[in-house]
Every structure is written in C-alpha cells, then in structure tokens.
Amino acid sequence: MRKRLLQTRISLTSRRLWQRRLVFWSGALAIGGAAALFAILAEHAESLFREVVAYSPYLPLLLTPLGLVLISLATRSYFPNAQGSGIPQTVAALELGTHEARQKLLSLRIAIGKILMALFGLLCGASIGREGPTVHIGASILFSMSRYAHFARHDMERGLILAGGAAGVAAAFNTPLAGIVFAIEELSRSFEERTSGTVLTAVLIAGVVAISMLGEYSYFGESHTTLPLNFEGFGVILVCGVIGGAIGGLFASGLIQGTRRVAPQIAAHPILVPALCGLALATIGLLSNNSAYGTGYHEAQALINGEMEGGFLYPLMKMAATLSSFLSGIPGGIFAPSLAAGAGLGAGFAQWFSPELLSATILLGMVGYFAGVVQTPITAFVIVMEMTDNQQMLLPLMATAFIAYGTSKLFCPKPIYRALAEGFVNRERQ
C-alpha cells in the first residue's frame, strides 16, 4: 500500500512525467486537428474535380494522367516513403528495431507530403481514401514528437506509433472503438499492457478534437436496417461472406502482385507508368459515368440510402480504378474505396434476395468485401457498425466478417498490409 501511494505521488509530482504527458497530449491534439483538416480539404478537392467533370467528362483524359505523373514524381523526389496507403510503412516501422530506420518511414516531412500529395490526387480524380494516410500521419506525428519528451526509445516508441495510428483511424472515421481495435488487430497483432493506456488516451483526445471541428456525425449516416435470422437471412450472410471475401482476397492478391511488379517499372520509367495508370483511370471513370473517381463516399452513401441503382458494374469499375490509382505510386489509401466497392457488391447481391433486405445486404456486402481485402475481421465489422450507427446488425456483420476473412485467406494467404510492409522492412535491412 505504501509503495503504491509513493508511485502515485511520483506520478503526480514528477516534472519529467508531466513533460512527457504534455508532449503526448499535444501530439494527440495535433493528430485530431490534422485529420479533421485533411477531411475538410479532401472534400473540397473532390468537389472541385466533380465540377471539372461536370464541365466536360473528357477533361480527365488529359488532367488525370498529367496529375498522377506530377504527383508520383514529386512524391519520389521530395517525400520518399510517402507513397501508397501509409499503413504498410507504419507496420514496417513497428517491426524495425532502430530509431534511425523508423525515422525514414515516419517523419513530419512525410506527414506533410502525405496530406499534400493525397489532396492533389483527389483533385485529379484518383480513386483513393484518406483513412490509411491518416494512420501514417498520426504515427508520424507522435513518433516525431517523442524526441521532445525524451521517451525511452526501447520502451515507448512502439507504443507511440501504435497510439498515433489508432488515433488516425478514430479521427478519420469518427470511430473510436475501431481505432483501438485496428491498433491491436492490424498494427500490433497483440495487446501490450504497457502501451494500452497510451493508445486509449490518444484515441480519446484525437477523436474529441476531430468531433469538435467536424461535428458529431456517422460517416455514412444512420442506418436502422435489420436482418431477420431466418433461412433467407443466413443466405445473405453466406453470400456476402463467401463471395465478398473471395473477391476481396483476389483484389488484395492482385494489388500485392501488381505492386511488386510495377514498383521497379516506376523506378525505370517514372513518367510512362503513372501516365498509363492515369489514362486507365480516366477511361474507367468515363465508362462508369464518373462514379469510379474519388473516395467513393458519396456513392456508398447513395447506395445505403437507396438513391443509387445497384448492380455489379459499379463495384468492378471501382476496384479497377482503385488498382490503377494505387499502382501509379501516388499517396492514397484503399479503406474508403474498398467500403464503396463493397457497398456496390452488396447492392448487386441484393438482387438475389427479397427487396426489403436491400439495405442489410449492402452493409453485409460492405463488411464482407472490406474484411476480404484487409483481413482484419474485427475491425471490419466494428468500423461498419460505427460508421452507420447500427448496433442491431452486430451479429450479422460479425458473422459475415469472419466468413469473409476465412474465404479471403484461400486467395491471399498473407494480409495485404503485412505483405506490402515486407518491401519497406527488407529495403531498410539491406
């Protein structure tokens, strides 16, 4: 008892500990502010591109290839290691044991570059999300600020990276529970008692800041749909889980293999490869009646609300657009585009069932495909539940996510972010 009281007293009166806390809290505040500002600017960038397309749907055939070339060149020249989602870099930093190696993947320079280049990508119509980059930004901010509080590197750096990444997810989606789960399930693959409080505090602070700037909201609005657990209901779960997971696994496998093959080509042909990817993206956008561009947020919301007709053309176009954008070497994530493609698949699957199951099937298609792509089933059903503010669908979402996860493993044995992280780890260890 006396020992515990002494520890409490030291904790409350230690100047060094309070210095660390203030720096850490400031970092979490910065993550929330950066995530909110990124979200606002991303929405404006998408809106500007939509105005361009409304003026002429053929302008992207010139604008998009040129934009992707410039973004790819700027990223390689000024912001190395800022390309892609950013989650693989964060995972790689957690696996690397030295401060110097981690610093090459996580820095304020990279965080700034990530925001700027992703915004320009959305301005050019790239099918990318801001959520993966926000994980990278959050991890970079907390890791960079650790030097000012003199954290013991061997003890706290890993925890700070976890906390920053979790705070990024929570602030980007306004999903605090999903942020915590993602940190455990994807970033660390374990729960470390020593850093659990750090993660929770970061998520709380960043989430509060983001809400204060953006307002309290559900990412896709409120959904009150339910799924009857009868024969047809179980059929919906199986279809979304098995087929959605299989398609998600195939997409993840294709993206992994495509990245490994295209990355050396980008180094050899830094203009030609992004230009071809941009031309492919613009062509897909034109064929999809402009629905394949951007994050897919508006399309997913329209599908959930019954304001957009379902079918399999949109999700296939969205997958192709996302693949083209990712292979170009520009910064941008696959979270939001995957959720949009999943919503489209769900709308297509809904044609096989009763009309009253439309909304439920869309949500299950979303979670099934997303779980298949990222292979984090708990994060998948938690994030969809929080984004739609629908607790009634918890059990169907959970069942679909785990079925999709198991199915996806048959087509993509290694999780996408782990597979992509290996490239960064191997490069730093050479």
SULDA-V708022 format. One record per residue. N is the residue number from 1. RES is the residue in one small letter. PSI is psi in whole degrees, 0 to 359 (* if undefined). D_FIRST is the distance of its C-alpha to the first C-alpha in whole Angstrom. Layout:
N:RES:PSI:D_FIRST  N:RES:PSI:D_FIRST
This chain:
1:m:314:0  2:r:321:4  3:k:320:5  4:r:319:5  5:l:322:6  6:l:318:9  7:q:320:10  8:t:318:11  9:r:316:12  10:i:319:14  11:s:325:15  12:l:335:17  13:t:347:18  14:s:122:20  15:r:321:23  16:r:319:24  17:l:320:22  18:w:326:23  19:q:315:27  20:r:317:26  21:r:316:25  22:l:318:28  23:v:316:30  24:f:314:29  25:w:321:30  26:s:319:33  27:g:317:34  28:a:321:33  29:l:318:35  30:a:322:38  31:i:313:38  32:g:317:38  33:g:317:41  34:a:319:43  35:a:317:43  36:a:316:44  37:l:319:47  38:f:316:48  39:a:316:48  40:i:312:50  41:l:323:52  42:a:320:53  43:e:319:54  44:h:320:57  45:a:316:58  46:e:319:58  47:s:319:60  48:l:319:63  49:f:321:63  50:r:326:64  51:e:321:67  52:v:314:68  53:v:322:69  54:a:326:70  55:y:315:73  56:s:118:74  57:p:351:72  58:y:347:74  59:l:323:72  60:p:337:69  61:l:337:72  62:l:314:72  63:l:314:69  64:t:311:66  65:p:317:67  66:l:316:68  67:g:315:64  68:l:326:63  69:v:311:64  70:l:318:63  71:i:316:60  72:s:316:60  73:l:316:61  74:a:320:59  75:t:314:56  76:r:325:57  77:s:316:58  78:y:335:55  79:f:61:52  80:p:144:52  81:n:14:50  82:a:357:50  83:q:161:52  84:g:202:51  85:s:313:48  86:g:335:46  87:i:318:43  88:p:321:45  89:q:320:44  90:t:317:40  91:v:317:40  92:a:319:42  93:a:324:39  94:l:328:36  95:e:331:38  96:l:140:39  97:g:348:37  98:t:151:38  99:h:321:38  100:e:318:42  101:a:320:43  102:r:325:40  103:q:333:42  104:k:338:45  105:l:337:44  106:l:114:42  107:s:162:43  108:l:326:43  109:r:315:47  110:i:319:47  111:a:315:45  112:i:315:48  113:g:322:51  114:k:314:49  115:i:310:49  116:l:312:53  117:m:322:54  118:a:321:53  119:l:317:54  120:f:325:58  121:g:314:58  122:l:326:57  123:l:337:60  124:c:3:62  125:g:9:62  126:a:141:59  127:s:80:58  128:i:162:54  129:g:165:51  130:r:356:48  131:e:313:45  132:g:311:45  133:p:325:46  134:t:326:43  135:v:313:41  136:h:317:42  137:i:313:42  138:g:314:38  139:a:321:37  140:s:319:39  141:i:308:38  142:l:321:34  143:f:317:35  144:s:325:38  145:m:349:35  146:s:331:32  147:r:330:34  148:y:342:34  149:a:1:30  150:h:46:30  151:f:142:28  152:a:116:28  153:r:316:31  154:h:342:30  155:d:320:26  156:m:339:27  157:e:316:31  158:r:316:31  159:g:323:28  160:l:321:30  161:i:316:34  162:l:313:32  163:a:317:31  164:g:317:34  165:g:316:36  166:a:317:34  167:a:325:35  168:g:314:38  169:v:314:39  170:a:316:37  171:a:324:39  172:a:317:42  173:f:353:43  174:n:46:40  175:t:82:38  176:p:319:35  177:l:318:34  178:a:325:37  179:g:315:35  180:i:313:32  181:v:319:34  182:f:321:36  183:a:321:34  184:i:315:32  185:e:320:36  186:e:309:38  187:l:314:36  188:s:334:34  189:r:15:35  190:s:166:31  191:f:116:28  192:e:118:25  193:e:324:22  194:r:329:21  195:t:1:24  196:s:317:24  197:g:324:22  198:t:314:25  199:v:312:28  200:l:316:27  201:t:317:26  202:a:315:30  203:v:316:31  204:l:310:30  205:i:311:31  206:a:320:35  207:g:317:36  208:v:317:35  209:v:314:37  210:a:318:40  211:i:320:40  212:s:331:41  213:m:324:44  214:l:344:45  215:g:158:44  216:e:124:43  217:y:161:45  218:s:133:45  219:y:313:47  220:f:18:50  221:g:180:50  222:e:135:49  223:s:131:50  224:h:14:50  225:t:155:52  226:t:165:51  227:l:116:52  228:p:132:54  229:l:64:52  230:n:192:56  231:f:313:58  232:e:321:59  233:g:315:55  234:f:329:54  235:g:318:58  236:v:315:56  237:i:314:53  238:l:315:55  239:v:311:57  240:c:323:55  241:g:312:52  242:v:305:55  243:i:316:57  244:g:317:55  245:g:321:53  246:a:314:56  247:i:320:57  248:g:318:54  249:g:319:53  250:l:319:57  251:f:314:56  252:a:315:53  253:s:318:55  254:g:320:58  255:l:320:56  256:i:308:54  257:q:321:58  258:g:318:59  259:t:315:57  260:r:326:57  261:r:324:61  262:v:327:61  263:a:312:59  264:p:328:61  265:q:325:64  266:i:319:63  267:a:322:62  268:a:327:66  269:h:74:67  270:p:344:65  271:i:315:67  272:l:313:69  273:v:308:66  274:p:326:64  275:a:317:68  276:l:320:68  277:c:318:65  278:g:320:66  279:l:319:69  280:a:316:68  281:l:314:65  282:a:322:68  283:t:316:70  284:i:317:68  285:g:319:67  286:l:317:71  287:l:333:71  288:s:11:68  289:n:39:69  290:n:10:67  291:s:345:64  292:a:351:62  293:y:161:61  294:g:197:58  295:t:332:55  296:g:2:56  297:y:311:54  298:h:321:57  299:e:317:59  300:a:316:55  301:q:320:55  302:a:321:59  303:l:315:59  304:i:321:56  305:n:1:57  306:g:22:61  307:e:1:62  308:m:135:63  309:e:140:65  310:g:166:64  311:g:173:65  312:f:353:65  313:l:312:66  314:y:307:64  315:p:323:61  316:l:319:63  317:m:320:64  318:k:319:60  319:m:314:59  320:a:319:62  321:a:319:62  322:t:318:58  323:l:315:59  324:s:317:61  325:s:316:59  326:f:319:56  327:l:346:59  328:s:344:60  329:g:13:57  330:i:157:56  331:p:139:53  332:g:148:52  333:g:177:50  334:i:2:51  335:f:294:48  336:a:313:50  337:p:325:54  338:s:320:52  339:l:321:51  340:a:315:55  341:a:321:56  342:g:320:54  343:a:320:55  344:g:319:59  345:l:316:59  346:g:319:57  347:a:325:60  348:g:316:62  349:f:329:61  350:a:337:61  351:q:342:65  352:w:355:65  353:f:181:63  354:s:144:63  355:p:327:64  356:e:349:61  357:l:10:58  358:l:304:59  359:s:318:56  360:a:319:54  361:t:324:56  362:i:315:55  363:l:319:51  364:l:325:51  365:g:321:54  366:m:309:51  367:v:325:48  368:g:312:50  369:y:317:52  370:f:315:49  371:a:325:47  372:g:324:50  373:v:306:50  374:v:343:46  375:q:42:45  376:t:82:42  377:p:322:42  378:i:314:39  379:t:320:39  380:a:308:43  381:f:330:43  382:v:317:40  383:i:321:41  384:v:321:45  385:m:316:43  386:e:323:41  387:m:336:44  388:t:0:46  389:d:48:44  390:n:98:45  391:q:341:42  392:q:337:45  393:m:12:46  394:l:308:43  395:l:313:44  396:p:320:47  397:l:316:46  398:m:311:43  399:a:316:46  400:t:318:48  401:a:316:46  402:f:325:45  403:i:316:49  404:a:319:50  405:y:311:47  406:g:320:49  407:t:317:52  408:s:324:51  409:k:335:50  410:l:330:54  411:f:336:55  412:c:86:53  413:p:325:50  414:k:131:48  415:p:144:46  416:i:315:48  417:y:325:46  418:r:317:45  419:a:316:48  420:l:329:49  421:a:331:46  422:e:324:47  423:g:316:50  424:f:320:48  425:v:312:46  426:n:322:49  427:r:319:50  428:e:334:47  429:r:352:47  430:q:*:51
